Amino acid sequence: MLDITEQEKLCERALSLGDQLRETLLGAGCRALAEVRGRGSMLAAEFHCEEGKPCVATAAAIQRKALEQGVLLLTCDVYGNVICFLYPLWPYPPCSSAPR
């Protein structure tokens, strides 16, 4: 497994993808975005309402919109106002036995 990680440069890819995601999140202009935390591909975005309190509604709305587009996002944290991003580090070829 460590050989594959090294050969496929997965650590470098995780850092690169994480940097791209962080820049995208911070540049999106979402006023409710309070913090983007994590390193590499293990990132989370925390949302607060204008009063500075956790904003569950914003996280849920983003999660719902993503699901409409076929993307699964996980909400987490004590209040459910944080979205955790989990994605593969390399694209897989299509599986011929995958359901259509």
Backbone bond lengths (Angstrom), bond angles and torsions (degrees), N, CA, C in turn:
res aa  C-N    CA-C-N  psi(-1)  N-CA   C-N-CA  omega(-1)  CA-C   N-CA-C  phi
1 M - - - 1.443 - - 1.526 111.27 -
2 L 1.317 116.99 -40.76 1.459 119.41 178.72 1.524 110.97 -65.70
3 D 1.341 116.70 -33.33 1.462 120.25 176.73 1.522 110.58 -61.64
4 I 1.321 116.26 -44.65 1.470 120.53 -179.51 1.527 109.69 -64.42
5 T 1.313 116.48 -42.46 1.464 120.92 179.43 1.524 109.98 -58.23
6 E 1.318 115.45 -42.41 1.461 120.53 179.85 1.529 111.89 -71.94
7 Q 1.340 116.34 -47.88 1.466 120.91 -177.90 1.520 112.02 -61.64
8 E 1.306 116.28 -42.41 1.463 120.98 -177.84 1.534 112.76 -84.68
9 K 1.335 116.35 -1.93 1.473 122.21 -179.92 1.534 111.34 53.74
10 L 1.334 114.60 46.83 1.457 119.72 -175.16 1.529 112.83 -68.40
11 C 1.322 117.57 -33.93 1.474 119.26 178.74 1.523 110.61 -65.30
12 E 1.333 116.09 -44.33 1.457 119.89 178.32 1.524 110.63 -63.90
13 R 1.327 116.09 -40.43 1.472 120.16 179.77 1.531 110.75 -65.35
14 A 1.336 116.56 -40.73 1.464 120.12 178.42 1.528 110.56 -60.62
15 L 1.320 117.20 -42.88 1.463 120.70 179.30 1.534 110.92 -65.76
16 S 1.322 116.77 -42.71 1.459 121.27 -179.49 1.536 111.46 -64.80
17 L 1.328 116.46 -48.38 1.466 120.24 178.93 1.524 111.08 -62.95
18 G 1.321 116.31 -40.27 1.465 120.40 178.75 1.521 111.71 -63.21
19 D 1.332 116.40 -41.54 1.467 119.91 177.50 1.529 110.71 -62.14
20 Q 1.343 116.40 -42.75 1.467 120.51 179.15 1.526 111.09 -62.32
21 L 1.343 116.11 -44.20 1.464 119.86 -179.61 1.529 110.66 -65.21
22 R 1.330 116.83 -43.88 1.477 120.89 179.69 1.537 109.96 -58.60
23 E 1.332 116.91 -47.36 1.467 121.08 179.72 1.527 111.29 -61.34
24 T 1.323 116.07 -40.69 1.468 120.73 179.92 1.528 110.47 -64.63
25 L 1.322 116.47 -45.85 1.462 120.40 -179.76 1.522 111.18 -63.36
26 L 1.320 116.46 -47.69 1.466 120.12 -177.68 1.529 111.98 -68.76
27 G 1.323 117.31 -27.76 1.455 120.95 -179.59 1.514 114.41 -89.96
28 A 1.329 117.68 -0.50 1.464 121.26 -175.61 1.529 113.50 -74.67
29 G 1.317 117.12 -15.97 1.461 119.94 178.73 1.515 114.54 75.67
30 C 1.312 117.56 23.45 1.464 121.44 179.14 1.531 108.58 -82.16
31 R 1.328 116.47 112.74 1.471 120.19 -178.41 1.518 112.22 -65.09
32 A 1.317 117.93 -25.37 1.461 121.31 -178.03 1.530 112.64 -79.86
33 L 1.330 117.47 -11.49 1.466 120.34 -179.87 1.525 109.00 -71.67
34 A 1.320 116.26 111.85 1.464 121.68 -176.93 1.522 111.72 -91.25
35 E 1.338 116.66 -34.55 1.470 119.55 -174.76 1.525 109.59 -162.84
36 V 1.325 115.31 144.01 1.459 122.22 167.52 1.513 104.97 -116.62
37 R 1.323 116.33 121.41 1.463 119.08 -176.25 1.523 110.41 -129.27
38 G 1.303 113.84 160.29 1.459 120.65 179.80 1.508 110.40 117.23
39 R 1.329 114.84 -177.26 1.459 120.86 -178.57 1.512 108.86 -140.20
40 G 1.292 116.11 143.50 1.455 119.90 179.51 1.515 110.01 63.10
41 S 1.311 115.82 -137.10 1.464 120.45 -178.33 1.517 113.36 -84.65
42 M 1.291 117.90 0.60 1.462 121.19 179.77 1.529 108.29 -99.23
43 L 1.347 114.85 78.07 1.458 120.59 -176.02 1.523 111.10 -114.48
44 A 1.322 114.29 155.53 1.457 121.19 174.88 1.522 108.28 -139.35
45 A 1.320 115.82 144.21 1.457 122.04 177.66 1.523 108.42 -115.00
46 E 1.321 116.24 125.96 1.464 121.41 -178.98 1.520 109.64 -105.51
47 F 1.347 115.60 136.73 1.451 121.59 -176.68 1.524 110.98 -117.48
48 H 1.350 115.24 134.91 1.464 122.32 177.30 1.518 108.87 -125.87
49 C 1.332 115.66 150.28 1.467 121.94 173.73 1.523 108.28 -78.03
50 E 1.303 116.36 174.98 1.466 120.82 -177.40 1.527 113.10 -58.17
51 E 1.326 116.87 -30.17 1.471 120.04 179.57 1.524 112.26 -76.56
52 G 1.330 117.30 -3.08 1.460 121.10 -179.10 1.522 113.48 87.96
53 K 1.319 116.86 5.53 1.464 121.23 178.56 1.529 109.79 -90.13
54 P 1.336 117.62 156.08 1.463 120.40 178.41 1.522 112.07 -54.59
55 C 1.324 116.48 133.89 1.465 121.04 -177.77 1.535 110.09 -111.54
56 V 1.303 114.21 92.60 1.463 121.55 179.68 1.521 110.46 -67.27
57 A 1.326 116.92 -37.33 1.467 121.24 -176.73 1.523 111.76 -60.98
58 T 1.320 117.38 -40.13 1.464 120.27 179.83 1.516 110.63 -66.59
59 A 1.322 117.04 -47.07 1.465 120.33 179.05 1.523 110.82 -60.53
60 A 1.325 116.99 -41.85 1.472 121.17 179.72 1.525 111.16 -65.87
61 A 1.336 117.35 -39.56 1.469 120.94 179.25 1.527 111.07 -65.31
62 I 1.312 116.66 -41.57 1.473 120.67 177.72 1.524 109.89 -65.06
63 Q 1.314 116.43 -43.06 1.468 121.06 179.00 1.539 110.16 -61.22
64 R 1.323 116.97 -43.66 1.469 121.95 179.85 1.534 111.42 -63.75
65 K 1.336 116.57 -45.11 1.468 121.42 179.72 1.534 110.34 -62.87
66 A 1.310 117.08 -40.43 1.465 121.05 178.29 1.527 110.44 -64.00
67 L 1.326 116.73 -42.04 1.462 120.97 -179.94 1.528 110.84 -62.80
68 E 1.327 117.20 -38.24 1.465 121.05 176.51 1.533 111.09 -59.39
69 Q 1.319 116.19 -26.63 1.463 121.45 -179.70 1.533 111.95 -99.10
70 G 1.341 116.70 10.30 1.459 121.93 176.35 1.514 114.83 83.02
71 V 1.318 117.28 17.33 1.470 121.31 -179.42 1.523 109.01 -111.11
72 L 1.320 116.37 126.58 1.461 121.25 177.39 1.518 110.01 -91.77
73 L 1.316 117.04 125.11 1.460 122.62 174.94 1.524 107.73 -122.08
74 L 1.315 116.07 145.92 1.466 121.32 179.19 1.512 109.83 -104.22
75 T 1.334 116.23 130.85 1.459 119.12 170.10 1.522 106.84 -93.84
76 C 1.306 115.06 146.69 1.465 119.11 -177.64 1.523 109.09 -150.69
77 D 1.278 117.24 -169.00 1.447 127.51 -177.56 1.534 108.37 84.65
78 V 1.281 116.38 169.90 1.456 122.45 -176.06 1.528 111.24 -59.07
79 Y 1.332 117.18 -39.23 1.464 121.62 -176.01 1.525 113.55 -95.71
80 G 1.330 117.56 -12.57 1.463 120.69 -176.56 1.520 112.43 79.61
81 N 1.323 116.93 21.67 1.463 121.94 -178.82 1.526 113.26 -100.24
82 V 1.312 116.59 14.05 1.466 122.08 -178.73 1.522 108.50 -120.86
83 I 1.320 116.30 136.31 1.460 121.65 174.37 1.511 108.21 -107.70
84 C 1.327 115.45 126.08 1.463 122.06 176.86 1.522 108.35 -99.15
85 F 1.305 115.95 135.34 1.455 121.21 -179.59 1.517 109.89 -102.95
86 L 1.318 116.09 126.19 1.463 123.44 178.65 1.524 107.35 -132.31
87 Y 1.299 116.99 121.36 1.458 120.11 -178.86 1.526 109.54 -150.95
88 P 1.324 116.93 158.30 1.469 119.76 -179.86 1.524 110.71 -69.31
89 L 1.305 115.56 153.12 1.455 120.19 -179.77 1.523 112.87 -88.25
90 W 1.297 117.03 -11.09 1.465 119.59 175.14 1.515 108.37 -148.64
91 P 1.325 116.29 149.37 1.469 118.88 -179.63 1.515 110.79 -73.35
92 Y 1.305 115.19 138.07 1.450 121.22 177.29 1.527 109.31 -93.97
93 P 1.335 117.68 146.32 1.463 118.34 174.14 1.529 109.39 -68.25
94 P 1.326 117.94 153.67 1.470 119.62 179.60 1.523 110.84 -59.22
95 C 1.296 115.77 141.41 1.459 121.76 179.71 1.525 108.66 -93.38
96 S 1.309 116.45 123.52 1.467 119.64 -176.38 1.523 112.10 -67.61
97 S 1.325 117.80 -21.54 1.456 120.18 -179.44 1.538 112.03 -94.96
98 A 1.323 117.29 3.83 1.465 120.06 -179.24 1.525 109.87 -69.56
99 P 1.326 117.34 141.88 1.469 119.84 177.97 1.520 110.77 -64.21
100 R 1.293 116.72 147.49 1.466 121.11 -178.70 1.506 110.13 -111.90
